[in-house]
C-alpha cells in the first residue's frame, strides 16, 4: 500500500526539556497505527506536531509526499482538512453556543461547500452515522452525555472529508461501555470510508479494537513496536508488560477473564 504518513526522526523540545526524542514511523493509506504510553510519555505531543499545533525541533513529517515539518502556516492551512483530530475532552472541544448540527456543518462552511441548507442536511446525515438521531441535531452540547458529545466530535471531523483521522485519547474520558461503542463506530468508519487512523491512548487494551500496529512510547522514545495482537500477546519490553498488566480494558476482553495477564 502507498504510505500516507511518514514520520522520520521527529523531535520536540519544550524549552530545555525533550518531550519527543527521535521518533520514526509510517502509516499506509487505509492503515491504523496506535501510539500507547503513560501520561507524559510524549504521545499527545506527537499528535499535535503532526497537525503543526506544535512545531517540531527536528525531523520530517511527510504527508502524502509533502514535508509539513518546516512549512509556513499559509501553506499548511489548505491541507489541514485532510488531517483531522478528535480530542480527548468531549466537554471542552465543542462550542457550547452552537447546536450539534451547526458544529458539524462548520467545517463544510469553511471549505465553501454547498448552500446552508445543503451543509445542514449533510451535518444531519453525519450525526445519524455516528449514532445520534436527527431529532437531537438542534440541541446544544450541554444537553448531551459525554459519549454523545464525542460522537459529535467525530462527526465534525468527518465533515472535512479527511484522509487521516487522529484520535487523541478520544475515549479516555468515557466509561468502559461507552468506550466500546465509540471504538466500534471508529472501526466501522475505517472500513466504510478507507480512513487512515492514528490512535493515541494510554491503554493497550483499547487499541486492540482499532489498530493494525502499535508503538509503545516511554519518556518520548519508542521502546517497542509491532503488530498489535503480537505486542498484546507477547510484549518484549518490561515497560510494555507493565502497561499490559495495569490497563487491560474489561469491555474489550472476550471469553473468560484470565487470572494473570503476564
N, C-alpha and C positions, 0 to 999 in steps of 0.2 A: 504493500500500500504506500501511497505517497505520504511523505512527512508533512504534517500541517504546522507543527510547532517544534522547533529545535533550539534548545537552550544549552549554551556551552560556556562553562567557567563563570556562571553567574555569581557575583559577589556584591553584597550590600552592606555598607557601613553606616551606622548612626553615630556620627562623631568618631570617637576613638574605639567604639565597640563594633566588632564584626559580627553581624547578625546572620548573614548567609555567606558561606565560605566555599567558593569554587564548585558550585552545583551544576551538574550537566544531566540533561535527559531529553528525550524526544517523544512525541506522540503522533502516531499516524492518523491521517484523516479517518474519522469514524471510530477511533480508538478511545480508550478510557484509562487514565492513569490516576492513581491516588498517591498523595503525599501525606504520610502519617507521622505524628510526633507529639510530644507533650507541649503544653503551653510554654512559649518562649523558645521553641526549637527553631523558629525561623520560617515555618511553613506558610503562614499568612503573609509574611513579608515577600515571599516568592510570588504569591498570587498578585499582590499589589504591584510588584515590579513588572510583572508580565503586561499589565494594562497601564503601566507608567504612572500609577499613583505614587510610586516611589521610584526614584532614579537610581539605576544600578551604579555601583562604583567601578565595576569591571565586568567583562563578559559580553556575550551576544544573546539576543532573543530574536530568533528568526521565525517570523510568522508568514507562512505562505510565500517564502522567498525574500521577504523584506526584514532587515535587521532593525528592530524597534528600539534597541537599547539607547542609541545616541541620536535618534531622530528628533528634530524640533517639534514642539507641541502642534504647530499648524499642520504638519504632515501626518501626525498620528491621528488627529481628530477625525478625519474622514474614514479611518479604519476601525474606530472604536466600536462601532455597532457590530462588527464581526467577532468581537471578543467581549462577552457579557458576563457579569458576575451576579451570583446570588449570595447575599451576605448572611452572616451568622444571626444577626439580630432582626427578627421579623417585626419587632416593635419600632425600632428606630430607623429602619431603612425605607419606610413608606411615608409619603407626605400626608400628614393627618388631616389636611384640609381638602383633599381630593377624594372622590369616590373611587371604588375599585376599578370601575370602567375607565375613569379619567386617568388613573395611574397607569393602566396597561396601554391606553391609547397614546400617552405622551411620547414614547419613542417613535411611534408612527408619525406623529405631528412633526417631530424634529427632523425626521427623514423626508418630510414633504410628501408623504404617501396619501393619496386619496382625499376625498372630502371628509368633513367632520362626521357625517353620517356613516361613511364607509369605515372610518377609523373606529368609531364606537361599535359598529357591527363586528369588526374583526376582534376588537378587545373582548366582546362578549363571547365570541367563539373560543378565544384563548382561555378565558376564565372557566368556561364549561369543560375545556380539555383537561384542565388541572383539577377538576372535580368540584368546582363552585357553580351553583345554579345561576341561570340568568337573572332570577328574581333577586339575587343578592348584589347585583352589579352596581346598584346605586347607593350601597351602604359605604360608610367611611371605615378606615382601618380599626378605629376603636370598637366597632361593632363586631369584629371578627375575633376568633380564637387565635392563638399563636400559630398553630398548624395551618389555619386558613390564611393568615397573613403571609406565611411562607409560600403558599400556593399563588398568592397574588404576585409575590416577588418573582416566582418562576415564570408566570405568565407575562410579566413585564419584560423579563429578559428575552423570552421567546419572540416578543413583538418586534424586536430589532432584527429577526432572522439571522442569528449568529451562526458562525461555523464552530466556534469554541465556546463552551459554557464552563465557567469556573465557579465551583461551589465552595465557598469558604466557610467551613463549619456550618453548612446550611441546615443541619438537623440537630446540632448540639444543644440548642435551647428548648428542644421539644422532648416530651416524654417518649418512652420507647415504642409504644403502639403507633403514635403519630409519626415518629421517625420512619418506621417500616412502611407506612403509607406513602410518605414523601419519596422514599428511596424507590418504591415501585413505580411511582409516576416518572421519576427521572430515568429509570431503566427503560420504561415503555417509550418515552420521548426519544431516547437514543436510537432505539430500533426503528421507530417511525420516521424520524427526520434525518437520520445519519449524522447526528451531532457528535462532535468530539468533546470529550469531558476531561477536565482536571478537577479532581475532588480532594479538597483539603479536610483532614479530620484528625482528631486525637485518638480515634478508635479503629483498631484493626478489624473488629467485628463489623462495623458499619460499612467499610469499603468493599466487603465481600459482595454486596449486592450490586455494585455499580462499576467496579474496575476490573480491567484485564491484568494490569501490572501495578505494583506498589513500590514506592520509595519510602524508606524509613529514615527520618531525619532526627539527628540529635546534635544539639549545640551548633546548628547551622550547617552541619555536614551530613552527607549521605553515609549511613552505616550499613545499610542492606537494601537490596533491590531485587525484584524478580517477579515471576508470575504470581498473582495474588494468592491463589489457592495453595501454591507451594510454600510461599512465605508463611501463610497462616498455619499450614500443617507441620512444616519443618523449619521453623526460624533458626537461622545460624548464629545470629549475633545475640549476646546476652541482653542487650537493651531491647531488642525485638521480643525476645522471650518474656521479658518483664512487662512490656506493653500488653502482650497477648494474655498474660495471666491476670492483669488488672482491669482490662477494659473490654472483654468479650461482651457482646450485646445479647441478652437473653432472647429478644424478639427475633433475632436472626439465626438462632441455633435451631437446627432441625433434628428430630429424633430425641433419644434420651440424653439428658444433660450429663456430661461426664463428671466424675468426682474430681479429676485432676485435669488441668489444661496445659500441662507441660510434660 
